[in-house]
């Protein structure tokens, strides 16, 4: 890329070296980088198809899985609770790891993991849906400790909510976009030396500055910028 001197209206500025970058410019570059990462890493998911697949794999009603997901996150792949539960089925980090879920914000991994966990709870409590739901919310040990749905307002309301959704007919989850939700997308590149990384950063800054000057310059000035 060749960069020729760029005239301004005052003919007193030249772009012949990496310009000093203001905080505003740095923030702009950062926003551009995040937007690029999201566009590279995002996708769309047909949740109903995933729930149907999970239903077949684990032998659980797709509508029950959807009722749990609706109560947990309202089908939001980006949902993160105050205690760290993640994604559509609100998997805790330790639970996700135990289930082999490497990315809890990926809808398919999350739903499959949640379905497997719910299946484990149903098996543990002999197919009792209410107890399985209570265990999903409060933990199996609490259900066993209290020999039934624990006397926690949150858990009791949770069970009623899920059963209410379940009794309301077919639930449609729809299609969602997902990507940089609830966590930072990491675009992995080969490691570079400090100087190489600095050169990359300077090159990006220069490109952003050129684009800004192109947008703000007259047509004559734009012709002076050569790529």
C-alpha positions in Angstrom: 0.0 0.0 0.0 1.4 3.4 -1.0 0.4 6.5 0.9 0.9 9.8 -0.8 0.7 13.1 1.0 -2.9 14.1 1.6 -3.8 17.8 1.3 -6.3 19.3 3.6 -8.3 22.5 3.0 -5.3 24.4 4.6 -2.7 22.4 2.8 -0.8 22.2 6.1 -1.1 18.5 6.9 0.7 15.5 5.5 0.0 11.8 6.2 3.6 10.4 5.9 3.9 8.5 9.1 1.7 6.6 11.6 -0.5 9.3 13.1 -1.0 9.8 16.8 -4.2 8.0 17.7 -6.7 9.7 20.0 -8.7 7.9 22.6 -11.7 8.3 20.3 -9.9 6.7 17.4 -8.8 3.9 19.6 -12.3 3.3 20.7 -13.5 3.4 17.1 -10.9 0.8 16.2 -11.9 -1.4 19.1 -15.6 -1.2 18.1 -14.6 -2.1 14.5 -12.6 -5.1 15.8 -15.4 -6.3 18.0 -17.9 -6.0 15.1 -15.6 -7.9 12.8 -15.1 -10.7 15.3 -18.9 -11.0 15.9 -19.6 -11.1 12.2 -17.0 -13.8 11.7 -18.2 -15.8 14.7 -22.0 -15.5 14.7 -24.6 -17.7 13.1 -28.3 -18.6 13.1 -29.9 -21.6 14.8 -33.3 -23.2 14.2 -34.1 -23.9 17.9 -37.2 -26.1 17.2 -35.1 -28.4 15.0 -32.4 -28.7 17.8 -35.1 -29.4 20.4 -36.6 -32.1 18.2 -33.1 -33.7 17.8 -32.5 -33.5 21.5 -35.9 -35.1 22.1 -35.1 -38.0 19.9 -31.6 -38.5 21.4 -32.6 -38.4 25.0 -36.3 -39.6 24.9 -37.7 -36.5 26.4 -40.7 -34.5 25.1 -39.5 -31.7 22.9 -42.2 -29.5 24.5 -40.9 -30.2 28.0 -37.4 -29.2 26.9 -38.8 -26.0 25.4 -40.8 -25.3 28.5 -37.6 -25.5 30.6 -35.7 -23.3 28.1 -38.5 -20.7 28.1 -38.5 -20.6 31.9 -34.8 -20.5 32.1 -33.9 -17.9 29.4 -36.9 -17.3 27.1 -34.7 -19.0 24.4 -31.9 -16.4 24.6 -28.5 -17.9 23.7 -26.8 -14.9 25.3 -28.5 -15.2 28.7 -26.2 -15.2 31.7 -27.5 -15.2 35.2 -26.1 -13.4 38.3 -24.7 -16.8 39.5 -23.1 -17.6 36.1 -25.6 -19.9 34.5 -25.2 -19.7 30.7 -27.2 -19.9 27.6 -30.7 -21.1 26.6 -30.9 -23.9 29.2 -28.9 -21.9 31.8 -26.1 -24.4 32.4 -23.7 -23.7 35.3 -20.0 -23.8 34.3 -19.3 -26.9 36.3 -22.4 -28.7 34.9 -21.4 -27.7 31.4 -17.9 -29.1 31.8 -19.3 -32.3 33.2 -21.6 -32.7 30.3 -18.9 -32.1 27.7 -20.2 -28.7 26.6 -17.3 -26.7 25.4 -19.3 -23.6 24.5 -22.4 -23.0 26.6 -23.4 -20.1 24.4 -23.7 -22.3 21.3 -27.4 -23.1 21.1 -26.9 -26.7 19.9 -24.3 -27.6 22.5 -26.3 -25.9 25.2 -29.6 -27.6 24.4 -28.1 -31.0 24.1 -26.3 -30.5 27.4 -29.5 -29.3 29.1 -31.5 -32.2 27.7 -28.9 -34.8 28.9 -29.0 -33.2 32.4 -32.8 -33.2 32.5 -32.8 -36.8 31.4 -30.4 -37.7 34.2 -32.8 -36.0 36.7 -35.8 -37.8 35.3 -34.0 -41.1 35.6 -32.9 -40.3 39.1 -36.5 -39.5 40.2 -38.2 -42.3 38.4 -39.7 -40.1 35.7 -41.4 -37.7 38.0 -41.4 -34.5 36.0 -42.0 -32.2 39.0 -39.2 -33.6 41.0 -36.9 -33.6 37.9 -37.7 -29.9 37.3 -37.1 -29.1 41.0 -33.7 -30.9 40.8 -32.9 -29.0 37.6 -33.4 -25.8 39.5 -32.3 -26.5 43.0 -30.1 -29.6 42.7 -30.9 -33.3 43.1 -29.4 -33.3 46.6 -31.9 -30.8 47.8 -34.8 -32.8 46.3 -33.6 -35.9 48.1 -32.9 -33.9 51.3 -36.5 -32.6 51.5 -38.0 -35.8 49.9 -39.8 -33.7 47.4 -39.8 -30.2 45.9 -37.7 -28.1 48.3 -39.4 -25.4 50.3 -37.7 -22.6 48.3 -40.0 -20.0 46.7 -37.8 -19.8 43.6 -37.9 -23.6 43.0 -41.6 -23.9 43.7 -42.4 -21.0 41.4 -40.0 -22.5 38.8 -41.8 -25.8 38.8 -45.2 -24.2 38.5 -44.0 -22.0 35.6 -42.5 -24.8 33.6 -45.6 -27.0 34.1 -47.8 -24.0 33.1 -45.8 -23.6 29.8 -46.0 -27.3 29.3 -49.8 -27.4 29.7 -50.3 -24.5 27.3 -50.0 -26.4 24.1 -47.1 -26.6 21.6 -44.3 -24.2 22.3 -42.5 -22.6 19.4 -38.9 -21.6 20.1 -38.1 -20.1 16.6 -34.8 -19.2 15.0 -32.2 -17.1 16.8 -29.0 -15.3 15.9 -26.0 -16.0 18.1 -22.4 -15.1 18.4 -20.6 -12.7 20.7 -23.2 -13.3 23.5 -22.3 -13.1 27.1 -18.6 -13.7 26.5 -15.7 -12.5 24.4 -15.2 -14.1 21.0 -11.6 -15.1 20.7 -10.2 -15.1 17.2 -7.1 -17.2 17.4 -4.1 -16.2 15.3 -0.5 -17.4 15.3 1.4 -15.7 18.1 3.6 -12.8 16.9 6.5 -11.0 18.4 5.9 -7.7 20.1 7.3 -5.7 17.2 5.1 -7.6 14.7 2.0 -7.1 16.8 2.9 -3.4 17.1 3.2 -3.2 13.3 -0.2 -4.8 12.9 -1.8 -2.4 15.3 -0.2 0.6 13.5 -1.3 -0.7 10.2 -4.9 -1.0 11.4 -4.7 2.5 12.8 -3.4 4.0 9.6 -6.2 2.2 7.6 -8.8 3.6 9.9 -7.4 7.1 9.7 -7.3 6.9 5.9 -10.9 5.7 5.8 -11.9 8.6 8.1 -10.1 11.1 5.9 -11.7 9.7 2.8 -15.2 10.2 4.3 -14.4 13.8 5.4 -12.3 14.9 2.3 -13.4 16.4 -1.0 -13.4 14.3 -4.1 -10.0 15.9 -5.1 -8.4 14.9 -1.8 -9.7 11.4 -2.1 -7.9 10.9 -5.4 -4.6 11.5 -3.6 -5.0 8.4 -1.4 -3.6 5.4 -3.3 -4.1 1.8 -2.2 
